């Protein structure tokens, strides 16, 4: 990326690598400290270097310059069967997530625990906060197990200890909610909630929240 001028280009590229198919709205939501203008500039820089493909639905995929192929999971027979099962369950999942817009971008907001118009990240934060309040004796490890932290968010985890979360900040872009009022107390530890969420990563989180009796409504 030698010819790019935006200092955020690498950050945006890393996000798209971790979230293939991310839309512009998803990229902006996953990088709250990067302005709309800088996100658009970074995307243009990546496209100019042929490092990015954009589908008609506005989904962005990073392309490896070395082999000029999109970085996507390799499909095999087992993957095809899994895809068929996912497609069959798509309608049910959309009831939880809300219908996609005509452009293919997911702009859904959520209502939970008396709060409205919550973004994906803010919804996750509210659910984790509610869980810790309802289960004051839970440990960090227990919460990670309940919410399948590393499986849902293999790169960052759903939550992390505050000190570890701060170390994940890159180019002044936080990967967790780090404002003092957003830090949660679990036992003798301070924890931070990940703010990196797309429609796909939110789906399994919503299922877990529902299994815990959390009433979430797509608006």
C-alpha positions in Angstrom: 0.0 0.0 0.0 2.9 2.3 -0.7 0.9 4.7 -2.9 -2.0 5.3 -0.5 -2.2 8.5 1.4 -4.8 7.8 4.1 -3.2 6.7 7.4 -6.3 4.7 8.0 -6.0 2.6 4.8 -4.3 -0.2 6.6 -6.8 -0.2 9.4 -9.7 -0.4 7.0 -7.9 -3.1 5.0 -7.4 -5.2 8.2 -11.1 -4.8 9.0 -12.2 -6.0 5.6 -9.8 -9.0 5.7 -11.4 -10.0 9.0 -14.9 -9.3 7.8 -15.2 -10.3 4.1 -18.3 -8.9 2.5 -18.5 -5.9 4.8 -20.6 -3.0 3.5 -19.7 0.6 3.8 -22.0 1.0 6.8 -20.5 -2.1 8.5 -17.0 -0.8 7.9 -17.9 2.6 9.4 -19.6 1.0 12.4 -16.6 -1.3 13.0 -14.3 1.7 12.9 -16.1 4.4 14.9 -13.1 6.7 15.3 -12.6 6.9 11.5 -14.7 9.6 9.8 -16.9 8.8 6.9 -14.7 10.8 4.6 -11.6 8.9 5.6 -13.3 5.5 5.3 -14.4 6.4 1.7 -10.9 7.7 0.9 -9.3 4.5 2.3 -11.7 2.3 0.2 -10.8 4.4 -2.9 -7.1 4.0 -2.2 -7.5 0.2 -1.9 -9.5 0.0 -5.1 -6.9 2.1 -6.9 -4.3 -0.5 -6.1 -6.6 -3.3 -7.1 -6.7 -4.6 -3.5 -10.4 -4.4 -3.2 -13.5 -5.7 -5.0 -17.0 -4.4 -4.5 -20.1 -6.4 -5.4 -23.3 -4.9 -6.7 -24.7 -5.2 -3.2 -21.9 -3.0 -1.9 -20.0 -5.8 -0.2 -16.2 -5.3 0.0 -13.7 -8.1 -0.3 -9.9 -7.7 0.1 -7.8 -9.1 -2.8 -4.3 -10.5 -2.3 -1.9 -8.6 -4.5 0.4 -11.6 -4.6 -2.0 -13.9 -6.3 -4.7 -11.4 -7.3 -7.4 -13.5 -5.8 -10.0 -12.5 -3.3 -9.3 -13.7 0.3 -12.2 -16.0 0.9 -12.5 -19.4 2.6 -11.8 -22.4 0.3 -15.0 -24.3 -0.4 -15.2 -28.1 -0.4 -18.1 -30.5 -0.4 -18.6 -30.1 3.3 -18.7 -26.3 3.0 -21.3 -26.6 0.3 -23.6 -28.6 2.6 -23.0 -26.1 5.3 -23.9 -23.3 2.9 -27.2 -25.1 2.0 -28.1 -25.4 5.7 -27.3 -21.7 6.2 -29.5 -20.7 3.3 -32.3 -22.8 4.5 -32.2 -21.0 7.9 -31.8 -17.5 6.4 -35.4 -16.5 6.7 -35.5 -17.5 10.4 -32.3 -15.5 11.0 -33.6 -12.5 9.3 -36.5 -12.3 11.8 -33.9 -11.7 14.4 -31.7 -9.3 12.4 -34.3 -7.4 10.5 -34.8 -7.4 6.7 -31.8 -6.1 4.7 -32.2 -2.8 2.8 -32.7 -2.8 -1.0 -28.9 -2.0 -1.4 -28.0 -5.1 0.6 -26.6 -3.0 3.5 -27.7 -3.9 7.0 -28.7 -0.7 8.8 -30.8 -2.4 11.4 -31.1 -0.8 14.9 -32.2 -2.7 17.9 -34.3 -2.1 21.0 -33.3 -3.8 24.3 -33.8 -3.3 28.0 -35.6 0.0 27.5 -33.1 1.4 25.0 -33.9 2.1 21.4 -31.9 2.7 18.2 -29.0 0.6 19.4 -26.2 -0.1 16.8 -24.9 -3.7 16.7 -21.9 -2.8 18.9 -24.1 -0.9 21.4 -26.6 -3.8 21.5 -23.8 -6.2 22.4 -22.5 -3.9 25.1 -26.0 -3.5 26.6 -26.5 -7.3 26.6 -23.2 -8.0 28.3 -23.8 -5.3 30.8 -27.3 -6.7 31.6 -25.8 -10.2 32.0 -23.1 -9.0 34.5 -25.7 -7.1 36.5 -28.0 -10.1 36.7 -25.0 -12.5 37.4 -22.7 -10.5 39.7 -20.7 -13.5 40.7 -19.8 -14.5 37.2 -16.1 -14.4 36.3 -14.5 -13.1 33.1 -13.9 -16.7 32.0 -17.5 -17.7 32.7 -18.9 -14.8 30.6 -16.5 -15.8 27.7 -17.8 -19.3 27.9 -21.5 -18.2 28.0 -21.2 -15.9 25.0 -18.8 -18.2 23.1 -16.4 -15.3 22.9 -13.5 -16.6 20.8 -15.7 -18.5 18.4 -18.0 -15.6 17.6 -15.2 -13.1 17.6 -12.0 -15.1 16.9 -9.8 -12.0 16.4 -10.9 -9.8 19.3 -13.2 -11.9 21.5 -16.6 -10.5 22.6 -15.0 -9.1 25.7 -11.5 -8.7 27.0 -9.8 -7.5 30.1 -9.5 -3.7 30.0 -5.7 -3.7 29.9 -5.6 -6.2 27.0 -8.3 -4.3 25.2 -6.4 -1.0 25.2 -3.4 -2.8 23.6 -5.6 -3.6 20.6 -6.0 0.0 19.7 -4.3 0.7 16.4 -3.7 4.0 14.7 -5.9 5.6 17.3 -8.8 3.3 16.4 -10.3 1.4 19.3 -11.5 -2.2 18.9 -13.4 -2.0 22.1 -15.6 0.4 24.0 -13.0 2.1 26.2 -14.7 5.2 27.6 -14.8 5.1 31.4 -18.6 4.9 31.4 -18.4 1.8 29.1 -16.0 -0.3 31.2 -17.7 -3.1 33.1 -16.7 -4.5 36.5 -16.5 -8.3 36.8 -15.3 -9.4 40.2 -12.0 -7.6 40.7 -11.5 -7.2 37.0 -12.4 -4.4 34.5 -13.6 -5.6 31.2 -14.3 -4.0 27.8 -16.8 -5.0 25.2 -15.7 -5.4 21.5 -17.2 -2.9 19.1 -16.3 -4.8 15.9 -19.6 -6.2 14.7 -21.1 -7.1 11.4 -24.5 -8.6 10.5 -22.8 -12.1 10.2 -21.0 -11.9 13.5 -24.0 -10.6 15.3 -26.2 -13.6 14.3 -24.8 -16.2 16.7 -24.6 -13.6 19.5 -28.3 -12.9 19.1 -29.1 -16.6 19.4 -27.1 -16.9 22.6 -28.8 -13.8 24.0 -32.2 -15.2 23.2 -31.3 -18.5 24.9 -30.6 -16.5 28.0 -34.1 -14.9 27.9 -32.9 -11.5 26.6 -35.7 -9.8 24.7 -34.2 -8.0 21.7 -36.3 -6.4 18.9 -35.1 -5.3 15.5 -36.4 -1.8 14.7 
